[in-house]
Amino acid sequence: MDIVVRTACGAVRGESRPGYSVFHGIPYAAPLIDAQRFQAPAPPHSWEGVRDARAFGSSVPQPILWHPGDDPECLTVNVWTPDPAASGLPVLVWLHGGACMGGTAATTDFDGAAFAAGGVVLVTVNYRVGYEGFGWVDDAPCNRGVLDQVAALRWVRENISGFGGDPDGVTLIGQSAGASSILGLIADDVVPELFRRGIAQSPGKIFVPADEARAVSAMITSELGVRPTVAELAAVPSEAIHAVQMTPVAVMSADPSRWTLPNAPYSLIIDNELFRAAPWLTQRASGTGRELICGYTTDEARMFTVDADLSAISPADTARACGLDASAVDAYRTANPGSTDDDLHALILSDALFRIPALWCAETSAAAGRDTYLYEFAWKSPARDGALRACHGLDVPFTFDTPHAHLATTLIGPEVPPDFAGLSNEMRSAFTAFATTGNPGWPRFDSAERTRKIWKTPPTVGCDALATSRRIWGAPE
């Protein structure tokens, strides 16, 4: 059955399903046309009549998920609600991952039906990625993808009460690059009026200095034969940018010591406007509280190393590439007896890219006086004969209870494990409690105990998180 809700820009027609209603593809910003592709997001256009919101809209420009001719009105949100006629329901706003290079909200991987069944309004957000979202442009703002996220939060603030949500009860939740955005916004106390709490799942170490972003942009615009200005880039079709936007990786990976992330040309830029520093280095205390959950998976980097041939590289090489002394490998071997070289590659990369940044952010957040909670997702996937273990992204299907969606079938397999539903329900219940009260139901993190929730079957609570890794990596830098 159809259902109509009025927003500030016009009415939208969604679909009422048993126990919830869903609305897809609602614009929160103006279409990405011409120069607007590289500017801060502009307010959405109004419309007459009732807009059809019963199917996903287009993804933002990017390889694979987007094609020339797709709708430029792609800065959109999707909303799942238990009841649009309700009031004061907690709101979760999901920011997808994708290393700032890709991703979309137009996917069943992030279906909000399970959250809606639990009394939560769930919003998923499309935001710009790749060069158009995170590339340096001389006369345009940096971090345009994050500015899109902020614009979506403004849309939520203005419109979510029409979907039953509480505009003062908004929690940001995201994974990987989306989690890093959340930590950056919290650390610099950006738009405190737009969200109350944050849940950061596997935030990546993807904050880079402005000079690196400029250098990457220079390589790309040289390939395109234009200067890095809005006027000249606006004349270049998105597909032409996509064809060259990864070319800097060859130069970066040949000189890895010069670059923060030599295999990732797009990151959150420390521009001294939106972000002053990486969130594990500094956090502004907030008068609004800004409670935080921060988490990681046990075997993050398994997603990236499982198919890689690392036989020509020693664990010491990996340690040095990550900024460690080669002697750190001995400490890892001693703490993890029986580990193969492949195990050590994955462990070092897991720490460098995700686990240690997540821990550092929890420590910095707690030191700033915020109520902070840490978790480790330790459930091991049976896929690939168990080779993936508890890899990056594995917690996402459990968060949304989407065992049949693409991400789950890729990381877990076609068969739903017997303990999937129970662990999924426990995780989602904890996140819902946090969105409602600021307390997920396990002890707060502090630098003395370093308590964490361990998501496995059955869930437990542990202390002294990442003890060996913490000693190896030392203080944040």
C-alpha positions as CSV (number, residue, x, y, z in Angstrom):
1,M,0.0,0.0,0.0
2,D,1.2,3.5,-0.8
3,I,1.8,6.2,1.8
4,V,2.4,9.9,1.3
5,V,4.5,12.1,3.6
6,R,5.1,15.9,3.0
7,T,8.6,17.2,3.2
8,A,9.8,20.8,3.0
9,C,10.3,20.5,-0.7
10,G,7.1,18.6,-1.5
11,A,5.2,15.4,-0.9
12,V,6.7,11.9,-1.4
13,R,5.0,8.6,-2.0
14,G,6.5,5.6,-0.3
15,E,5.4,2.1,0.3
16,S,3.7,0.8,3.5
17,R,4.8,-2.7,4.3
18,P,4.0,-5.0,7.3
19,G,5.4,-3.3,10.3
20,Y,7.1,-0.3,8.6
21,S,7.1,2.1,5.7
22,V,9.9,2.9,3.3
23,F,10.8,5.9,1.1
24,H,13.6,5.9,-1.4
25,G,15.5,8.5,-3.4
26,I,14.4,11.7,-1.7
27,P,16.7,14.6,-2.7
28,Y,18.5,16.4,0.1
29,A,20.5,18.6,-2.3
30,A,20.4,20.0,-5.8
31,P,21.4,17.9,-8.9
32,L,25.1,17.5,-9.6
33,I,25.2,19.4,-12.9
34,D,28.0,21.4,-14.4
35,A,30.0,23.4,-11.8
36,Q,27.7,22.1,-9.0
37,R,29.6,18.7,-9.3
38,F,32.5,20.4,-7.5
39,Q,30.8,22.9,-5.2
40,A,29.4,22.5,-1.7
41,P,25.9,20.9,-1.9
42,A,23.2,23.4,-2.8
43,P,19.6,23.2,-1.3
44,P,17.3,20.7,-3.1
45,H,14.8,21.9,-5.6
46,S,11.1,21.8,-4.7
47,W,8.5,19.9,-6.8
48,E,4.8,20.0,-7.5
49,G,2.5,17.1,-6.8
50,V,3.7,13.9,-5.2
51,R,7.1,12.5,-6.0
52,D,7.4,8.8,-6.4
53,A,9.8,7.4,-3.7
54,R,9.1,3.7,-4.1
55,A,12.4,2.8,-5.8
56,F,16.1,3.6,-5.2
57,G,17.4,6.6,-7.0
58,S,20.7,6.7,-8.9
59,S,24.1,6.3,-7.3
60,V,26.5,9.2,-7.3
61,P,29.0,9.4,-10.2
62,Q,31.6,6.6,-9.9
63,P,32.9,3.6,-11.9
64,I,30.6,0.5,-12.1
65,L,27.7,1.7,-10.0
66,W,27.0,4.8,-12.2
67,H,26.7,5.3,-15.9
68,P,26.5,8.4,-18.2
69,G,22.9,9.5,-18.4
70,D,22.0,8.4,-14.8
71,D,19.9,11.0,-12.9
72,P,22.1,13.8,-11.7
73,E,19.7,14.3,-8.8
74,C,21.5,11.6,-6.9
75,L,22.3,13.3,-3.6
76,T,19.4,11.5,-1.9
77,V,18.3,9.7,1.2
78,N,16.3,6.6,1.9
79,V,14.0,6.4,5.0
80,W,12.6,3.4,6.8
81,T,10.2,4.2,9.6
82,P,8.0,2.2,12.0
83,D,5.2,4.7,11.6
84,P,5.2,8.1,9.9
85,A,2.4,9.2,12.2
86,A,4.5,8.5,15.3
87,S,6.6,11.1,17.1
88,G,9.8,11.2,19.0
89,L,11.3,8.0,17.6
90,P,15.2,7.6,17.7
91,V,16.9,8.2,14.4
92,L,19.9,6.5,12.9
93,V,21.6,8.0,9.9
94,W,23.9,5.5,8.0
95,L,27.0,6.6,6.1
96,H,28.4,3.8,3.9
97,G,32.0,2.9,3.5
98,G,34.1,2.6,0.3
99,A,37.5,4.2,1.1
100,C,36.1,7.6,-0.2
101,M,36.3,6.1,-3.7
102,G,33.0,4.4,-4.1
103,G,29.8,3.2,-2.5
104,T,26.1,3.8,-2.5
105,A,23.0,3.9,-0.3
106,A,21.0,2.3,-3.2
107,T,21.5,-1.2,-2.1
108,T,19.7,-3.9,0.0
109,D,22.9,-4.3,2.0
110,F,21.7,-1.4,4.1
111,D,18.0,-2.3,4.3
112,G,16.5,-0.6,7.3
113,A,13.6,-2.9,7.9
114,A,15.1,-4.6,10.9
115,F,15.8,-1.3,12.6
116,A,12.3,0.0,11.8
117,A,10.9,-3.2,13.3
118,G,12.8,-2.3,16.5
119,G,11.3,1.2,16.7
120,V,14.0,3.2,14.9
121,V,13.8,5.5,11.9
122,L,16.8,4.6,9.7
123,V,18.1,7.0,7.0
124,T,20.8,6.0,4.5
125,V,22.7,8.6,2.5
126,N,24.3,8.9,-0.9
127,Y,27.3,11.2,-0.9
128,R,30.0,12.1,-3.5
129,V,33.0,9.9,-3.7
130,G,36.3,9.7,-5.7
131,Y,37.8,12.9,-7.2
132,E,34.4,14.6,-7.4
133,G,33.8,14.1,-3.7
134,F,37.3,14.2,-2.2
135,G,39.7,15.5,-4.8
136,W,41.5,18.8,-4.3
137,V,40.1,21.7,-6.4
138,D,41.7,25.1,-6.1
139,D,38.6,27.2,-5.8
140,A,36.2,24.7,-4.3
141,P,35.8,23.4,-0.7
142,C,37.6,20.2,0.3
143,N,35.8,17.1,1.6
144,R,32.7,17.7,-0.5
145,G,31.5,14.2,0.3
146,V,31.5,15.1,4.0
147,L,29.7,18.4,3.2
148,D,27.1,16.2,1.5
149,Q,26.7,14.2,4.7
150,V,26.2,17.4,6.6
151,A,23.6,18.6,4.1
152,A,21.8,15.3,4.6
153,L,21.8,15.8,8.3
154,R,20.3,19.2,7.8
155,W,17.6,17.6,5.7
156,V,17.0,15.1,8.6
157,R,16.8,18.0,11.0
158,E,14.1,19.7,9.0
159,N,12.1,16.8,7.8
160,I,12.4,13.7,10.0
161,S,9.6,14.5,12.3
162,G,7.3,13.9,9.3
163,F,8.5,10.4,9.3
164,G,8.0,9.9,13.0
165,G,11.6,10.7,14.1
166,D,12.9,12.9,16.7
167,P,15.1,15.7,15.2
168,D,16.9,16.0,18.5
169,G,17.6,12.3,18.8
170,V,19.8,11.7,15.7
171,T,22.7,9.2,15.9
172,L,25.2,9.0,13.1
173,I,26.3,5.4,12.3
174,G,28.7,4.3,9.6
175,Q,31.4,1.9,8.6
176,S,34.9,2.3,7.2
177,A,35.1,5.7,5.4
178,G,31.7,6.6,6.8
179,A,32.9,5.8,10.3
180,S,35.9,8.0,9.7
181,S,33.7,10.9,8.7
182,I,31.7,10.5,11.9
183,L,34.9,10.6,14.0
184,G,36.1,13.7,12.2
185,L,32.8,15.5,12.7
186,I,32.8,14.5,16.4
187,A,36.4,15.3,17.0
188,D,36.1,18.9,15.7
189,D,32.6,19.3,17.2
190,V,31.1,20.0,13.7
191,V,27.4,20.7,13.5
192,P,26.6,19.6,17.1
193,E,23.0,20.7,16.6
194,L,22.5,18.1,13.9
195,F,23.4,14.9,15.6
196,R,23.7,13.7,19.2
197,R,25.7,10.5,19.1
198,G,28.0,8.5,16.9
199,I,28.6,4.8,16.1
200,A,31.9,4.3,14.1
201,Q,32.4,0.8,12.8
202,S,35.9,0.1,11.6
203,P,37.0,3.7,11.0
204,G,40.0,3.8,8.7
205,K,43.3,5.8,9.0
206,I,42.3,7.9,6.0
207,F,43.0,11.5,7.1
208,V,45.7,13.1,4.9
209,P,47.4,16.5,4.8
210,A,46.3,19.1,2.2
211,D,49.6,19.0,0.3
212,E,49.1,15.3,-0.5
213,A,45.6,16.0,-1.8
214,R,47.0,18.8,-4.0
215,A,49.7,16.5,-5.3
216,V,47.2,13.8,-6.3
217,S,45.0,16.4,-7.9
218,A,47.9,17.7,-10.0
219,M,48.5,14.3,-11.4
220,I,44.9,13.8,-12.3
221,T,44.4,17.2,-13.9
222,S,47.6,16.8,-15.8
223,E,46.2,13.6,-17.3
224,L,43.0,15.4,-18.2
225,G,44.8,18.4,-19.6
226,V,43.0,20.9,-17.4
227,R,43.8,23.0,-14.3
228,P,42.3,22.0,-10.9
229,T,39.6,24.7,-11.0
230,V,35.8,24.4,-11.0
231,A,35.4,26.0,-14.4
232,E,37.8,23.7,-16.2
233,L,36.8,20.5,-14.4
234,A,33.1,21.2,-14.9
235,A,33.7,20.8,-18.7
236,V,35.1,17.3,-18.2
237,P,32.5,14.5,-18.1
238,S,32.4,12.4,-15.0
239,E,33.4,9.3,-17.0
240,A,36.6,10.9,-18.2
241,I,37.6,11.7,-14.6
242,H,36.8,8.2,-13.6
243,A,39.0,6.8,-16.3
244,V,42.1,8.5,-14.8
245,Q,41.3,9.1,-11.1
246,M,43.2,6.0,-10.0
247,T,46.4,6.7,-12.0
248,P,48.2,8.4,-9.1
249,V,48.4,5.0,-7.3
250,A,51.3,3.9,-9.6
251,V,53.4,7.0,-8.5
252,M,52.3,6.8,-4.9
253,S,53.0,3.1,-4.4
254,A,56.4,3.5,-5.9
255,D,57.4,5.9,-3.1
256,P,55.2,4.8,-0.2
257,S,57.1,6.7,2.5
258,R,56.0,10.0,1.0
259,W,52.3,9.2,1.2
260,T,49.9,8.6,4.1
261,L,48.0,6.0,2.1
262,P,50.0,5.1,-1.1
263,N,47.2,2.8,-2.5
264,A,44.3,5.2,-1.8
265,P,44.4,8.5,-3.6
266,Y,41.2,9.9,-2.0
267,S,40.8,10.5,1.7
268,L,39.5,13.0,4.2
269,I,41.6,16.1,3.9
270,I,42.9,18.0,6.9
271,D,42.0,21.4,5.5
272,N,41.9,23.4,8.8
273,E,38.3,24.3,8.0
274,L,36.2,21.1,8.4
275,F,39.0,19.0,9.9
276,R,41.9,20.4,11.9
277,A,43.7,17.1,12.6
278,A,43.1,13.3,12.6
279,P,40.5,12.5,15.3
280,W,42.9,10.3,17.2
281,L,45.2,13.3,17.8
282,T,42.7,15.9,19.1
283,Q,39.1,16.2,20.1
284,R,37.2,19.2,21.2
285,A,35.0,18.8,24.2
286,S,31.4,19.3,23.4
287,G,28.6,20.8,25.5
288,T,26.2,18.4,23.8
289,G,27.8,15.2,25.1
290,R,28.3,13.4,21.8
291,E,28.5,9.9,23.2
292,L,30.5,7.5,21.0
293,I,30.7,3.8,20.1
294,C,33.9,2.9,18.2
295,G,34.7,-0.6,17.0
296,Y,36.8,-2.8,14.9
297,T,36.8,-6.4,13.6
298,T,39.4,-8.9,14.8
299,D,40.9,-9.6,11.4
300,E,40.1,-6.4,9.4
301,A,42.8,-6.8,6.7
302,R,41.8,-10.3,5.8
303,M,39.4,-8.8,3.3
304,F,42.4,-7.4,1.4
305,T,45.1,-10.0,1.9
306,V,43.1,-13.2,1.4
307,D,43.6,-13.2,-2.4
308,A,47.0,-11.4,-2.4
309,D,50.2,-13.1,-3.3
310,L,52.6,-11.8,-0.6
311,S,55.3,-14.4,-1.0
312,A,57.8,-11.8,-2.3
313,I,57.2,-9.5,0.7
314,S,58.3,-10.2,4.2
315,P,56.3,-9.2,7.3
316,A,59.2,-6.9,8.1
317,D,58.6,-5.1,4.8
318,T,54.9,-4.7,5.7
319,A,55.9,-3.4,9.1
320,R,58.2,-0.8,7.6
321,A,55.7,0.2,5.0
322,C,53.2,0.9,7.9
323,G,55.7,3.0,9.8
324,L,57.0,0.4,12.3
325,D,60.5,-0.8,12.9
326,A,61.1,-4.2,11.5
327,S,61.7,-5.5,15.0
328,A,58.0,-5.2,15.6
329,V,57.5,-8.4,13.8
330,D,59.2,-10.3,16.6
331,A,56.8,-8.9,19.1
332,Y,53.9,-9.9,16.9
333,R,55.3,-13.4,16.5
334,T,55.8,-13.8,20.2
335,A,52.3,-12.7,21.1
336,N,50.7,-14.8,18.3
337,P,52.6,-18.2,18.4
338,G,52.1,-20.3,15.3
339,S,51.3,-17.4,13.0
340,T,52.4,-17.7,9.4
341,D,53.8,-14.9,7.4
342,D,50.4,-14.4,5.8
343,D,48.9,-14.1,9.3
344,L,51.4,-11.5,10.3
345,H,50.9,-9.4,7.1
346,A,47.1,-9.4,7.9
347,L,47.7,-8.6,11.6
348,I,50.0,-5.7,10.9
349,L,47.8,-4.2,8.3
350,S,44.7,-4.7,10.4
351,D,46.4,-2.7,13.2
352,A,47.8,0.0,10.9
353,L,44.6,0.7,8.9
354,F,41.7,0.1,11.4
355,R,42.2,-1.5,14.8
356,I,44.8,0.9,16.2
357,P,43.1,4.0,14.8
358,A,39.8,2.8,16.4
359,L,41.5,2.3,19.7
360,W,43.2,5.6,19.6
361,C,40.0,7.4,18.8
362,A,38.3,5.7,21.8
363,E,41.1,6.8,24.0
364,T,41.1,10.4,22.8
365,S,37.3,10.5,23.0
366,A,37.3,9.2,26.6
367,A,40.0,11.7,27.6
368,A,37.9,14.5,26.2
369,G,35.2,13.6,28.7
370,R,32.8,11.8,26.4
371,D,30.9,8.6,27.3
372,T,32.8,6.2,25.0
373,Y,32.2,2.6,24.3
374,L,34.5,0.1,22.4
375,Y,33.7,-3.1,20.7
376,E,35.5,-5.9,18.8
377,F,33.6,-7.9,16.2
378,A,35.2,-11.4,16.6
379,W,32.6,-13.7,14.9
380,K,34.5,-15.7,12.2
381,S,33.1,-16.2,8.8
382,P,32.9,-19.8,7.4
383,A,33.4,-18.5,3.8
384,R,36.5,-19.3,1.8
385,D,37.2,-22.3,4.2
386,G,37.4,-19.8,7.0
387,A,40.2,-17.7,5.4
388,L,38.3,-14.4,5.8
389,R,37.9,-14.8,9.6
390,A,36.4,-11.7,11.2
391,C,37.3,-9.5,8.2
392,H,36.6,-5.8,7.4
393,G,32.9,-5.3,6.7
394,L,31.7,-8.5,8.2
395,D,29.8,-6.7,11.0
396,V,27.6,-4.8,8.5
397,P,25.2,-7.7,7.6
398,F,24.8,-8.3,11.3
399,T,24.1,-4.7,11.9
400,F,21.2,-4.6,9.4
401,D,20.1,-8.3,9.6
402,T,20.6,-8.7,5.8
403,P,22.0,-12.3,5.5
404,H,20.8,-12.6,1.9
405,A,22.1,-9.3,0.5
406,H,25.2,-9.1,-1.7
407,L,27.7,-8.2,1.0
408,A,26.6,-11.1,3.3
409,T,26.7,-13.7,0.6
410,T,30.1,-12.5,-0.4
411,L,31.6,-12.5,3.1
412,I,29.6,-15.3,4.7
413,G,28.3,-17.4,1.9
414,P,24.9,-18.4,0.6
415,E,23.9,-20.4,3.7
416,V,22.8,-18.4,6.7
417,P,24.7,-19.6,9.8
418,P,22.5,-20.8,12.7
419,D,23.8,-18.2,15.1
420,F,23.5,-15.2,12.6
421,A,20.0,-14.1,13.7
422,G,20.8,-14.1,17.4
423,L,24.0,-12.2,17.2
424,S,22.4,-9.7,14.7
425,N,19.6,-9.1,17.1
426,E,21.9,-8.5,20.0
427,M,24.1,-6.0,18.1
428,R,21.1,-4.1,16.7
429,S,19.4,-4.0,20.1
430,A,22.6,-2.5,21.6
431,F,22.9,0.1,18.9
432,T,19.2,0.9,19.3
433,A,19.6,1.3,23.1
434,F,22.6,3.6,22.4
435,A,20.6,5.7,19.9
436,T,17.8,6.0,22.5
437,T,19.7,6.5,25.8
438,G,23.4,6.9,25.0
439,N,24.2,3.6,26.7
440,P,24.5,0.4,24.7
441,G,24.5,-1.9,27.7
442,W,28.2,-2.6,28.3
443,P,30.8,-0.7,30.5
444,R,32.2,2.5,29.3
445,F,35.8,2.6,27.9
446,D,38.5,4.2,29.9
447,S,42.3,4.2,29.6
448,A,42.7,2.1,32.8
449,E,40.5,-1.0,31.9
450,R,40.1,-0.5,28.1
451,T,36.9,-2.5,28.3
452,R,35.3,-3.7,25.1
453,K,32.2,-5.7,24.0
454,I,33.3,-8.7,22.0
455,W,30.7,-9.7,19.4
456,K,30.8,-13.4,19.0
457,T,28.6,-16.4,20.0
458,P,27.9,-15.8,22.8
459,P,28.9,-12.1,23.2
460,T,31.3,-11.4,26.1
461,V,33.1,-8.4,27.6
462,G,36.8,-8.2,27.8
463,C,39.5,-5.8,29.1
464,D,42.9,-4.6,28.0
465,A,41.9,-4.3,24.3
466,L,44.7,-4.9,21.8
467,A,47.3,-5.1,24.6
468,T,50.2,-6.3,22.4
469,S,49.4,-4.1,19.5
470,R,49.0,-1.1,21.7
471,R,52.5,-1.6,23.1
472,I,54.0,-2.0,19.6
473,W,52.3,1.1,18.2
474,G,52.7,3.4,21.2
475,A,51.0,6.8,21.4
476,P,49.0,8.3,18.5
477,E,50.9,10.0,15.7
